[in-house]
Amino acid sequence: MARLLITGGAGYVGSHCVKSLAAAGHECMVYDNLSRGHREFVKWGPLIEGDVRDAERLAQVFGAHAFEAVLHFAALAYVGESVLDPDRYRDVNETGTRTLLTAMRDAGVNRIVFSSTCSVYGKPETTPITERTPCKPMNPYGDTKLACERMMDDFDRGSGLRSVRLRYFNAAGADPEGELGEWHEPETHLIPLVLDAASGKREVVEIYGADFPTPDGTAIRDYVHVGDLADAHHRALNYLLHGGQTVALNLGTGRGVSVRQVIETAEKVTGRLVPSRTVGRRDGDPPELVADPGKAKTILDWSAGVGGIEQIIVDAWRWHKTRNQGTVGSHPAICRT
Ligand SMILES: NC(=O)c1ccc[n+]([C@@H]2O[C@H](COP(=O)([O-])OP(=O)(O)OC[C@H]3O[C@@H](n4cnc5c(N)ncnc54)[C@H](O)[C@@H]3O)[C@@H](O)[C@H]2O)c1
C-alpha cells in the first residue's frame, strides 16, 4: 500500500477519492489551503494546510514524508470565473502545478495523477470525443489545464516524472453512504442547482439555451458518477505504481444526457417539481460534449459502472437532504408523483 499526497483532497472529487483510496489501505495525506474545500471532508487521513504555490511548504512536506505518488486535484475550476479573472487561474492552476512538479522532482517523487478536464477540447467538431480530438480550449480554465498537461510532458522528458491526466467530463453524484457530496460555493453545476430548485432553496433553475441542435433543444453533457472517478484514480495510481507511462484519458460514460432529461429525472427521483426558466445560451457553450471512454477501458480496464443519471441523482439527493436538514421540504413544492 502506498503513501500518497492528495492536493485538493478537501474538495468535492478529491475527498471522494481519498475515502476510496483509504478504504483500499493507502495512506492518504491531504494538502489543501481550504480556499474552496471543507475541513469536515478530510476524515481518512491528516490534513496539511498549505498552498500549492508555496514552494517552501511543499519542500518541508516532501522532506518529512516519503510519498510514492501524488494525486493533484487542487485548482480553481469555474469556467465563468476564469473568464473574468484569467490571471488568478494562471497563478493557482499553472504556477501551482509547476511549483508542485518541481517539489516532486526535487524529492524524487515521480508519479502523478492529475485532474484534467474535457474543457481542454473546447468546442469539438465531432462527437464522441476521443483523446485524439484536437485540444482547443475556449476559456482560460481549459487553457490552464492544457498548460499543466504540457508542463507534465516537460517533466516527463526532463526527469522521468510519469503522469496520468484524467480528463473528466461532468463529475456528479455523491458518496452512496452520504458522508460526502458536491458542495461548491458558489455552486455552478447543474445537478446541485436542480436539486436546490426541487427543495425550494432556489426559486428556479435556469436553462442556458433551448435552441441547440439536439433532440429536445437543450445542451447534452456526459455526467460521470464521482464514485466512478474515484475508481479511475485508483486504477491510474496502480498503473503508475506498476511502471505505466504518461497518458491522457477521457473519463465519461459515453452517454449524453440533456439538461431537460436531468430535470425530468430529478423530478422523478425527488417527487417534486423543478421550476425552470429558459434563458440565452452562454458564450461558447457547445451543444454536445460526450466522451469516448474507450482508451480508459483499454489502459485501465475502467468503465463507468456505478450507474446512470438516475443513480447519480439518487445519491446527490440523499446528500442534498443530509446537508440541508431542516430546509428541504419547507418549499411549497408541487408533488408530481
Ligand atoms: N467537478 C467537475 O465536474 C470537474 C470536471 C473536470 C475537472 N475537474 C477538476 O477536478 C479537480 C477537483 O474539482 P472539484 O470539483 O472537486 O473542485 P473543488 O473546488 O471542490 O476542489 C478543489 C480543492 O482544491 C483546493 N485548492 C484550491 N486552490 C488551492 C491552492 N492554491 N492550494 C491548495 N489547495 C487549493 C480547494 O480548497 C479545494 O479543496 C479540479 O482540478 C478541477 O479542475 C472537476
The ligand as an SDF file (V2000), in Angstrom:
LIG
                    3D

 44 48  0  0  0  0  0  0  0  0999 V2000
  -16.1800   18.9490  -10.7240 N   0  0  0  0  0  0  0  0  0  0  0  0
  -16.0790   18.6890  -12.0270 C   0  0  0  0  0  0  0  0  0  0  0  0
  -17.0760   18.4490  -12.7290 O   0  0  0  0  0  0  0  0  0  0  0  0
  -14.7190   18.6550  -12.6880 C   0  0  0  0  0  0  0  0  0  0  0  0
  -14.6580   18.3530  -14.0470 C   0  0  0  0  0  0  0  0  0  0  0  0
  -13.4140   18.3180  -14.6670 C   0  0  0  0  0  0  0  0  0  0  0  0
  -12.2590   18.5370  -13.9340 C   0  0  0  0  0  0  0  0  0  0  0  0
  -12.3440   18.8490  -12.6190 N   0  0  0  0  0  0  0  0  0  0  0  0
  -11.1010   19.0970  -11.8740 C   0  0  0  0  0  0  0  0  0  0  0  0
  -11.0810   18.2570  -10.7430 O   0  0  0  0  0  0  0  0  0  0  0  0
  -10.4330   18.9010   -9.6450 C   0  0  0  0  0  0  0  0  0  0  0  0
  -11.3420   18.8880   -8.4380 C   0  0  0  0  0  0  0  0  0  0  0  0
  -12.5650   19.5530   -8.7730 O   0  0  0  0  0  0  0  0  0  0  0  0
  -13.6810   19.7550   -7.6580 P   0  0  0  0  0  0  0  0  0  0  0  0
  -14.9690   19.9140   -8.3520 O   0  0  0  0  0  0  0  0  0  0  0  0
  -13.5030   18.7250   -6.6180 O   0  0  0  0  0  0  0  0  0  0  0  0
  -13.2360   21.1970   -7.0830 O   0  0  0  0  0  0  0  0  0  0  0  0
  -13.2530   21.7250   -5.5830 P   0  0  0  0  0  0  0  0  0  0  0  0
  -13.2000   23.2190   -5.6830 O   0  0  0  0  0  0  0  0  0  0  0  0
  -14.3500   21.1020   -4.8050 O   0  0  0  0  0  0  0  0  0  0  0  0
  -11.8590   21.1970   -5.0040 O   0  0  0  0  0  0  0  0  0  0  0  0
  -10.6430   21.8370   -5.2510 C   0  0  0  0  0  0  0  0  0  0  0  0
   -9.8340   21.8090   -3.9590 C   0  0  0  0  0  0  0  0  0  0  0  0
   -8.5650   22.4420   -4.2060 O   0  0  0  0  0  0  0  0  0  0  0  0
   -8.2850   23.3030   -3.0990 C   0  0  0  0  0  0  0  0  0  0  0  0
   -7.4030   24.3840   -3.5980 N   0  0  0  0  0  0  0  0  0  0  0  0
   -7.7220   25.3620   -4.4740 C   0  0  0  0  0  0  0  0  0  0  0  0
   -6.6630   26.1640   -4.6620 N   0  0  0  0  0  0  0  0  0  0  0  0
   -5.6530   25.6650   -3.8950 C   0  0  0  0  0  0  0  0  0  0  0  0
   -4.3090   26.0740   -3.6750 C   0  0  0  0  0  0  0  0  0  0  0  0
   -3.7940   27.1490   -4.2720 N   0  0  0  0  0  0  0  0  0  0  0  0
   -3.5600   25.3250   -2.8500 N   0  0  0  0  0  0  0  0  0  0  0  0
   -4.0700   24.2250   -2.2100 C   0  0  0  0  0  0  0  0  0  0  0  0
   -5.3380   23.8240   -2.3750 N   0  0  0  0  0  0  0  0  0  0  0  0
   -6.1240   24.5340   -3.2090 C   0  0  0  0  0  0  0  0  0  0  0  0
   -9.6300   23.8220   -2.6380 C   0  0  0  0  0  0  0  0  0  0  0  0
   -9.6150   24.3060   -1.3150 O   0  0  0  0  0  0  0  0  0  0  0  0
  -10.4980   22.5650   -2.8080 C   0  0  0  0  0  0  0  0  0  0  0  0
  -10.4910   21.7740   -1.6520 O   0  0  0  0  0  0  0  0  0  0  0  0
  -10.0530   20.2940  -10.1370 C   0  0  0  0  0  0  0  0  0  0  0  0
   -8.7150   20.2610  -10.5400 O   0  0  0  0  0  0  0  0  0  0  0  0
  -10.9630   20.5020  -11.3410 C   0  0  0  0  0  0  0  0  0  0  0  0
  -10.3800   21.3660  -12.2730 O   0  0  0  0  0  0  0  0  0  0  0  0
  -13.5520   18.9090  -11.9650 C   0  0  0  0  0  0  0  0  0  0  0  0
  1  2  1  0
  2  3  2  0
  2  4  1  0
  4  5  1  0
  4 44  2  0
  5  6  2  0
  6  7  1  0
  7  8  2  0
  8  9  1  0
  8 44  1  0
  9 10  1  0
  9 42  1  0
 10 11  1  0
 11 12  1  0
 11 40  1  0
 12 13  1  0
 13 14  1  0
 14 15  2  0
 14 16  1  0
 14 17  1  0
 17 18  1  0
 18 19  2  0
 18 20  1  0
 18 21  1  0
 21 22  1  0
 22 23  1  0
 23 24  1  0
 23 38  1  0
 24 25  1  0
 25 26  1  0
 25 36  1  0
 26 27  1  0
 26 35  1  0
 27 28  2  0
 28 29  1  0
 29 30  1  0
 29 35  2  0
 30 31  1  0
 30 32  2  0
 32 33  1  0
 33 34  2  0
 34 35  1  0
 36 37  1  0
 36 38  1  0
 38 39  1  0
 40 41  1  0
 40 42  1  0
 42 43  1  0
M  CHG  2   8   1  16  -1
M  END
$$$$
